[in-house]
Amino acid sequence: MTATNTKNGKTLAITPKLFDENDSEEWGVCISPLMFNHLARVLSLVYTTETHERICSIFAKGNYNDENYPIPAFYMPTNVNLLEMLID
């Protein structure tokens, strides 16, 4: 996963290695939409609705073996927190 600064065009790879040296290809399976939202806030990033939906699909597939599985609210950002992080 990457984040791109639309003002200067620079791209940053978002992996746990930004925070922890124990990086692996499987990390995206366990990151909840809530945690993704928190990471975006810490990194001062905003993202699209499509990105949010993709994060939800990956999380549901990895944890419930069904990309359309309804994710419990516990793992989801609140509506207010999500709206603050979405690109207008």
C-alpha positions in Angstrom: 0.0 0.0 0.0 1.2 3.5 -0.8 0.3 7.0 0.0 0.9 9.8 -2.5 1.2 13.5 -1.6 -0.9 15.2 -4.3 0.9 18.5 -3.8 4.5 17.3 -4.5 3.9 13.8 -6.1 6.0 11.9 -3.6 4.9 8.4 -2.8 5.5 6.6 0.5 5.1 2.9 1.0 3.0 2.2 4.1 4.1 -0.9 5.8 4.6 -1.8 9.5 8.3 -1.2 8.9 7.5 2.5 9.3 6.7 1.6 12.9 8.3 -1.8 13.5 11.1 -3.8 11.9 9.0 -7.0 11.7 7.6 -6.4 8.3 6.0 -9.1 6.2 3.7 -9.6 3.1 0.9 -10.7 5.4 0.5 -7.5 7.5 -2.4 -6.1 5.5 -4.6 -9.1 6.5 -4.6 -8.2 10.1 -4.8 -4.4 9.9 -8.4 -3.3 10.7 -10.1 -0.4 9.0 -10.0 1.3 12.4 -6.2 0.9 12.7 -5.8 2.0 9.1 -7.8 5.2 9.9 -5.6 5.8 13.0 -2.4 5.3 10.9 -3.7 7.8 8.3 -4.3 10.3 11.0 -0.8 9.8 12.5 0.8 10.2 9.1 -1.5 13.2 8.2 -2.9 11.3 5.2 -6.4 11.3 3.7 -7.7 8.5 1.5 -10.6 7.8 -0.8 -13.8 5.8 -0.2 -12.5 3.2 -2.7 -9.4 2.8 -0.5 -11.6 2.4 2.6 -13.7 -0.2 0.8 -10.6 -2.1 -0.3 -9.1 -2.1 3.2 -12.5 -3.5 4.5 -12.4 -6.2 1.8 -8.9 -7.3 2.5 -9.6 -7.4 6.3 -12.8 -9.4 5.8 -11.2 -11.9 3.4 -8.1 -12.4 5.7 -10.1 -12.7 8.9 -13.4 -14.2 7.9 -12.5 -15.8 4.5 -15.1 -13.7 2.8 -14.4 -10.3 1.4 -18.1 -9.3 1.8 -18.4 -10.4 5.4 -19.9 -7.7 7.6 -17.1 -6.4 9.7 -18.0 -5.9 13.4 -18.3 -2.3 14.4 -15.4 -2.8 16.9 -13.0 -2.9 13.9 -14.5 0.1 12.1 -13.8 3.8 12.5 -16.7 5.9 13.6 -18.5 7.8 10.9 -17.1 11.1 12.1 -13.5 9.7 12.2 -13.9 8.2 8.7 -15.3 11.4 7.2 -12.4 13.4 8.7 -9.9 11.2 6.8 -11.7 10.9 3.4 -10.6 13.0 0.4 -13.3 15.6 -0.5 
